[in-house]
Amino acid sequence: MAYDAELADRIRELIAAERGVEEKKMFGGLAFLINGNMSVAVSSQGGLLVRVPPDETEKLLARAHVEPMIMAGRETRGWLRVAGDGVKTTRQLSPWVTRGVAYAKSLPAK
Protein backbone atom coordinates (compact mmCIF):
# COMPACT_ATOMS: atom_id res chain seq x y z
CA MET A 1 0.00 0.00 0.00
CA ALA A 2 1.31 3.44 -0.90
CA TYR A 3 1.26 6.29 1.57
CA ASP A 4 -1.59 8.81 1.67
CA ALA A 5 -0.50 11.65 -0.64
CA GLU A 6 -3.30 13.90 0.61
CA LEU A 7 -2.09 13.52 4.20
CA ALA A 8 1.44 14.37 3.02
CA ASP A 9 0.13 17.54 1.39
CA ARG A 10 -1.68 18.51 4.59
CA ILE A 11 1.54 18.07 6.56
CA ARG A 12 3.45 20.17 4.01
CA GLU A 13 0.98 23.00 4.58
CA LEU A 14 1.45 22.79 8.34
CA ILE A 15 5.25 22.88 8.21
CA ALA A 16 5.70 25.26 5.28
CA ALA A 17 7.24 27.97 7.49
CA GLU A 18 9.73 25.60 9.17
CA ARG A 19 13.43 25.79 8.29
CA GLY A 20 15.54 22.74 7.58
CA VAL A 21 12.68 20.54 6.31
CA GLU A 22 13.51 17.59 4.11
CA GLU A 23 11.21 14.90 2.78
CA LYS A 24 12.49 11.37 2.44
CA LYS A 25 10.79 8.19 1.28
CA MET A 26 11.29 5.57 3.96
CA PHE A 27 9.73 2.17 4.68
CA GLY A 28 7.16 2.69 1.92
CA GLY A 29 6.00 5.96 3.48
CA LEU A 30 7.14 9.57 3.45
CA ALA A 31 9.11 11.03 6.35
CA PHE A 32 9.49 14.72 7.16
CA LEU A 33 12.89 15.52 8.65
CA ILE A 34 13.83 18.68 10.50
CA ASN A 35 17.57 19.39 10.45
CA GLY A 36 18.12 15.72 9.59
CA ASN A 37 15.91 14.34 12.40
CA MET A 38 12.66 12.54 11.64
CA SER A 39 9.64 14.36 13.04
CA VAL A 40 6.56 12.78 11.48
CA ALA A 41 5.93 10.35 8.66
CA VAL A 42 2.99 9.36 6.54
CA SER A 43 2.84 5.61 7.02
CA SER A 44 2.43 3.15 4.17
CA GLN A 45 0.13 1.26 6.56
CA GLY A 46 -2.12 4.30 6.89
CA GLY A 47 -2.14 7.14 9.36
CA LEU A 48 0.74 9.05 10.85
CA LEU A 49 3.94 8.15 12.68
CA VAL A 50 4.97 10.78 15.21
CA ARG A 51 8.27 11.19 17.02
CA VAL A 52 7.81 12.19 20.66
CA PRO A 53 10.02 12.41 23.73
CA PRO A 54 10.42 8.79 24.91
CA ASP A 55 9.31 9.70 28.44
CA GLU A 56 5.96 10.95 27.05
CA THR A 57 5.17 7.76 25.14
CA GLU A 58 3.05 6.07 27.84
CA LYS A 59 0.99 9.19 28.55
CA LEU A 60 0.25 9.75 24.86
CA LEU A 61 -0.78 6.13 24.31
CA ALA A 62 -3.90 6.84 26.38
CA ARG A 63 -5.26 9.09 23.61
CA ALA A 64 -7.82 7.91 21.08
CA HIS A 65 -6.49 6.40 17.82
CA VAL A 66 -2.93 6.12 19.20
CA GLU A 67 -0.88 2.96 19.49
CA PRO A 68 2.80 2.16 19.83
CA MET A 69 4.88 2.00 16.68
CA ILE A 70 6.09 -1.56 16.17
CA MET A 71 9.26 -2.10 14.15
CA ALA A 72 10.68 -5.58 13.59
CA GLY A 73 8.23 -6.95 16.16
CA ARG A 74 9.32 -4.55 18.90
CA GLU A 75 7.73 -1.42 20.30
CA THR A 76 9.75 1.66 19.45
CA ARG A 77 9.73 4.07 22.40
CA GLY A 78 9.54 7.66 21.30
CA TRP A 79 7.42 6.83 18.27
CA LEU A 80 3.64 6.56 18.03
CA ARG A 81 1.26 5.47 15.31
CA VAL A 82 -1.86 7.64 14.98
CA ALA A 83 -4.59 5.93 12.96
CA GLY A 84 -6.11 7.71 9.98
CA ASP A 85 -9.28 8.37 11.99
CA GLY A 86 -7.17 10.38 14.42
CA VAL A 87 -5.82 12.79 11.78
CA LYS A 88 -8.85 13.37 9.54
CA THR A 89 -9.16 17.08 10.33
CA THR A 90 -6.58 19.84 10.63
CA ARG A 91 -7.64 20.22 14.25
CA GLN A 92 -6.64 16.60 14.87
CA LEU A 93 -3.51 16.59 12.71
CA SER A 94 -1.93 19.89 13.69
CA PRO A 95 -1.09 19.06 17.34
CA TRP A 96 0.62 15.81 16.31
CA VAL A 97 2.69 17.51 13.63
CA THR A 98 3.57 20.34 16.03
CA ARG A 99 4.64 17.82 18.67
CA GLY A 100 6.80 15.84 16.23
CA VAL A 101 8.42 18.95 14.76
CA ALA A 102 9.12 20.44 18.20
CA TYR A 103 10.82 17.26 19.38
CA ALA A 104 12.90 16.93 16.19
CA LYS A 105 14.00 20.57 16.55
CA SER A 106 15.13 19.89 20.13
CA LEU A 107 17.64 17.28 18.89
CA PRO A 108 21.13 18.06 17.60
CA ALA A 109 21.17 18.60 13.83
CA LYS A 110 22.51 15.73 11.74
C-alpha positions in Angstrom: 0.0 0.0 0.0 1.3 3.4 -0.9 1.3 6.3 1.6 -1.6 8.8 1.7 -0.5 11.7 -0.6 -3.3 13.9 0.6 -2.1 13.5 4.2 1.4 14.4 3.0 0.1 17.5 1.4 -1.7 18.5 4.6 1.5 18.1 6.6 3.5 20.2 4.0 1.0 23.0 4.6 1.4 22.8 8.3 5.2 22.9 8.2 5.7 25.3 5.3 7.2 28.0 7.5 9.7 25.6 9.2 13.4 25.8 8.3 15.5 22.7 7.6 12.7 20.5 6.3 13.5 17.6 4.1 11.2 14.9 2.8 12.5 11.4 2.4 10.8 8.2 1.3 11.3 5.6 4.0 9.7 2.2 4.7 7.2 2.7 1.9 6.0 6.0 3.5 7.1 9.6 3.5 9.1 11.0 6.3 9.5 14.7 7.2 12.9 15.5 8.7 13.8 18.7 10.5 17.6 19.4 10.4 18.1 15.7 9.6 15.9 14.3 12.4 12.7 12.5 11.6 9.6 14.4 13.0 6.6 12.8 11.5 5.9 10.3 8.7 3.0 9.4 6.5 2.8 5.6 7.0 2.4 3.2 4.2 0.1 1.3 6.6 -2.1 4.3 6.9 -2.1 7.1 9.4 0.7 9.1 10.9 3.9 8.1 12.7 5.0 10.8 15.2 8.3 11.2 17.0 7.8 12.2 20.7 10.0 12.4 23.7 10.4 8.8 24.9 9.3 9.7 28.4 6.0 11.0 27.1 5.2 7.8 25.1 3.1 6.1 27.8 1.0 9.2 28.5 0.2 9.7 24.9 -0.8 6.1 24.3 -3.9 6.8 26.4 -5.3 9.1 23.6 -7.8 7.9 21.1 -6.5 6.4 17.8 -2.9 6.1 19.2 -0.9 3.0 19.5 2.8 2.2 19.8 4.9 2.0 16.7 6.1 -1.6 16.2 9.3 -2.1 14.1 10.7 -5.6 13.6 8.2 -6.9 16.2 9.3 -4.5 18.9 7.7 -1.4 20.3 9.8 1.7 19.4 9.7 4.1 22.4 9.5 7.7 21.3 7.4 6.8 18.3 3.6 6.6 18.0 1.3 5.5 15.3 -1.9 7.6 15.0 -4.6 5.9 13.0 -6.1 7.7 10.0 -9.3 8.4 12.0 -7.2 10.4 14.4 -5.8 12.8 11.8 -8.9 13.4 9.5 -9.2 17.1 10.3 -6.6 19.8 10.6 -7.6 20.2 14.2 -6.6 16.6 14.9 -3.5 16.6 12.7 -1.9 19.9 13.7 -1.1 19.1 17.3 0.6 15.8 16.3 2.7 17.5 13.6 3.6 20.3 16.0 4.6 17.8 18.7 6.8 15.8 16.2 8.4 18.9 14.8 9.1 20.4 18.2 10.8 17.3 19.4 12.9 16.9 16.2 14.0 20.6 16.5 15.1 19.9 20.1 17.6 17.3 18.9 21.1 18.1 17.6 21.2 18.6 13.8 22.5 15.7 11.7 
